Amino acid sequence: MPETNNPAQNLGGPAQTKITKQSPLKTESEPVEVMPVKELRTLLTWKAPVRPFKRRDKEFWTTAGSIAFLLAVILFFIKEWVLIIVIIAIMFVYYVLSHVQPEEIEHLITNRGIRFAGKDYPWETMTQFWFSEKFSEKILNVQTIMMYPGRLQMLLGKTSVKQIEEILKKYLLQETPEPTAIEKATDWFSKKVPIETS
C-alpha cells in the first residue's frame, strides 16, 4: 500500500493549525468630540501710562543723595564694593524714571483673559485681583501663577474702579494679599526716614 505524504508524520507529531486573531476592520471612523471654541469678545478697553509717574523736586534729590552718600561711606569702610555699585545703580535708575515721562499703552479685558503691554494672559494663569494707589493714581493689580511676571499692574487712568470690578469678579477672586517682606521693609523705611514732605 503506497505511503501517503502526511505532513503530521514528517514533523513527528500531529498536525497543528496556527490561528491568528485579526482585529475587525473599522468601516466607519469613530466620532471625534469637538470642544466649543469661545469667540473672542472685548469686554473693556482703556489707555493709561505704563507706570505711575511723579516728578521729584530738588529737595527730594538732596535728601536722597545725602542718604545714599552716607550708606556708601559706611560700605566703603567695610569694603562692600558690590553694595556700593548697587546703590549707585538704583539711584541712577530712579533718577531716570523720575524724569522720563512714561509712554501710554492700551489695556484690554476680554472673555479669554487680559491683554497687558501687547501680551495676552489667559484667565487660567491668574488667581486674584485688587486695587491700590500710588502717586494719586489708581492701580489694578492682578496676581499670576507665573514666575514672571508674578503680578500685572495696570493704571486705570479715567476708567472707574467699579466698572473693572464688575467684570473681573466673574473670572477672578477679589482679595488683597499679604504684603511681601520687601514691601514691608520699603513701607517701614519710608515711614522712619521720610525723604519728601509732600
C-alpha positions in Angstrom: 0.0 0.0 0.0 1.6 3.2 -1.0 2.6 5.6 1.7 0.8 8.9 1.7 2.8 12.0 2.4 1.3 13.1 5.7 2.7 16.5 7.0 2.0 15.4 10.5 4.3 12.4 10.2 7.0 14.4 8.6 7.0 16.8 11.6 7.0 14.0 14.1 3.7 14.8 15.6 0.1 15.6 15.0 -0.7 18.3 12.6 -1.0 21.8 14.2 -3.1 24.6 12.8 -2.0 28.1 13.7 -4.9 30.5 14.1 -4.2 34.2 14.2 -6.7 36.7 15.5 -7.2 39.8 13.4 -8.8 42.9 14.7 -12.1 43.7 13.0 -11.8 46.2 10.3 -13.4 49.6 11.1 -15.8 50.5 8.3 -16.6 53.9 9.8 -14.4 56.2 11.8 -15.4 56.9 15.4 -16.9 60.4 16.1 -14.4 62.9 17.4 -15.5 65.1 20.3 -15.2 68.8 19.2 -14.7 71.3 22.0 -16.6 74.5 21.5 -14.4 77.5 20.6 -15.1 80.6 22.7 -15.5 83.5 20.4 -13.2 86.4 21.4 -15.2 89.3 22.8 -13.7 92.6 24.1 -15.3 93.5 27.4 -13.4 96.6 28.3 -10.5 98.6 26.8 -8.7 101.7 28.0 -5.4 103.6 27.7 -3.2 104.7 30.5 0.5 105.3 31.3 2.6 102.2 31.7 3.7 103.1 35.2 3.0 105.7 37.9 5.0 108.9 37.5 5.9 111.7 39.8 8.5 114.4 39.0 10.8 114.9 42.0 11.9 118.3 43.2 15.4 119.5 44.3 14.7 118.9 48.0 13.9 115.2 47.4 17.2 114.6 45.5 19.2 116.5 48.1 17.8 114.3 50.9 18.0 111.0 48.8 21.6 111.8 47.7 22.7 112.5 51.3 21.3 109.2 52.5 22.9 107.3 49.6 26.2 109.0 50.2 26.2 108.1 53.9 25.4 104.5 53.1 28.2 104.4 50.5 30.7 105.8 53.0 29.8 103.1 55.6 30.0 100.4 53.0 33.4 101.8 51.8 34.9 101.2 55.2 33.7 97.6 55.4 34.8 97.1 51.8 31.4 96.2 50.4 32.1 97.3 46.9 29.2 95.4 45.3 26.6 97.1 47.5 28.1 100.5 46.7 27.6 99.8 43.0 24.1 98.6 43.6 23.2 101.8 45.5 24.6 103.9 42.6 22.7 101.9 40.0 19.4 102.2 42.0 19.9 106.0 42.3 20.6 106.3 38.6 17.5 104.2 37.5 15.3 106.1 39.9 16.6 109.4 38.6 15.8 108.4 35.0 12.3 107.1 35.9 11.5 110.4 37.7 12.5 112.5 34.7 11.3 110.5 31.7 7.6 110.6 31.1 6.1 107.1 30.8 4.5 106.0 27.5 0.8 105.3 27.2 -0.3 101.8 26.4 -3.7 100.1 25.8 -5.2 97.6 28.2 -7.8 95.0 27.1 -10.1 92.8 29.2 -11.7 90.0 27.1 -13.7 86.9 27.8 -10.5 84.9 27.4 -8.2 87.0 29.6 -6.3 90.2 29.9 -4.0 91.8 27.3 -1.2 93.8 29.0 1.6 95.5 27.1 0.7 93.7 23.9 0.8 90.2 25.5 -2.2 88.0 26.3 -2.7 86.4 29.7 -5.5 83.8 29.9 -7.7 83.6 32.9 -6.2 80.2 33.8 -2.9 81.9 34.5 -4.4 84.4 37.0 -5.7 83.9 40.6 -6.9 87.2 42.1 -7.1 90.9 41.7 -7.2 94.0 43.9 -6.8 97.8 43.7 -4.1 100.1 45.1 -3.0 103.6 44.8 0.4 105.3 44.1 1.1 109.0 43.4 -2.7 109.6 43.4 -3.1 107.0 40.6 -5.5 104.1 40.9 -3.8 100.8 40.0 -5.3 97.4 39.1 -3.2 94.5 40.4 -3.6 91.0 39.1 -1.7 88.1 40.6 -0.5 85.4 38.2 0.8 81.8 38.7 3.9 82.5 36.6 7.4 83.3 37.8 7.5 86.4 35.5 5.5 88.5 35.6 4.2 87.4 39.0 1.9 90.4 39.1 0.3 92.6 36.5 -0.1 96.3 37.4 -2.2 98.5 35.2 -3.0 102.1 35.8 -6.8 102.8 35.5 -6.5 106.3 34.0 -10.0 107.7 33.6 -11.6 104.2 33.9 -13.7 103.7 37.0 -12.9 101.0 39.6 -16.5 99.8 39.8 -16.6 99.1 36.0 -13.5 96.9 36.1 -14.5 95.3 39.4 -17.9 94.1 37.9 -16.1 92.4 35.0 -13.2 90.8 36.9 -15.5 89.4 39.6 -16.9 87.0 37.1 -13.5 85.4 36.4 -11.2 86.1 39.4 -11.3 86.3 43.2 -11.1 89.8 44.6 -8.7 89.6 47.5 -5.7 91.7 48.7 -2.7 89.5 49.5 -0.4 90.0 52.5 2.5 92.4 51.7 5.8 90.7 50.9 8.9 91.2 53.0 10.3 93.7 50.5 7.1 95.7 50.6 7.1 95.7 54.4 10.7 96.9 54.5 10.0 99.6 52.0 7.0 100.9 53.9 8.9 100.8 57.2 11.8 102.7 55.7 9.6 105.4 54.1 7.9 106.0 57.5 11.1 106.1 59.5 13.1 108.1 57.0 10.7 110.4 55.1 12.5 111.7 52.1 9.9 114.2 50.9 7.5 116.4 52.8 4.6 116.3 50.3 
